[in-house]
Every structure is written in structure tokens, then in C-alpha cells.
């Protein structure tokens, strides 16, 4: 089973690697956002537009690890399926992702093994 802290513990004290990981991704995500918008985003948007011509409303990408920056950038170009959402060390639960990104985000995964 994955590590879960008791509700009485402070999140940063219970899982310091989670705080450090999110902090590093926030620092790194500014550069990633620029790269995504200039390089990757236009290609995904082109694919999405072509799929919609054929009535397909889902465009997904395979993701691993800390996916929050990727999801937020992907949603801008209508990439609306993320798989797998991994509970693991990053604590990426479907509930958290749904709360953060809304019902437009389709999710596969979220298992705590």
C-alpha cells in the first residue's frame, strides 16, 4: 500500500518529498510552459482539430510522474485525457486532479498499489 499520513500530521512534515517535488516542478514548469506553448502545443492543437473533424472529442497522452504542469498546458490545447494518473510518490489522486482541472479532464489510473 502507498504511504498515507494521518490527518493530524502536517502535509509537508508527513511527506517532505512531495513538497520538494512540487517546489522543483514549479520552478521548472515556467520553462516547460514556454517550451510546450512554442513547440509541443501547436502540434497537439493541429491533431485535436483534425480529430474533431471526424467527431472524435478525446485526445490523450501517456504521462508519468509529476504531471500537473503537463496537464495544465495540455488543457490549453484541448488534450483532455491523461493516463495513467499515478498515485505513487506524487500523490496524484483522481479526486485532486478533478478538483484542480474540472470535469473536462478525463482520467485513467489513480490506483494505489
Secondary structure, DSSP 8 states (H G I E B T S, - for coil): ------TTS-HHHH-HHHHHHHHHHHHHHHHHHHHIIIIIHHHHHHHHHHHHHTT----EEE--S--HHHHHHHHHTT--EEEEE--TTTT--HHHHHHHH-TTSEEEE----
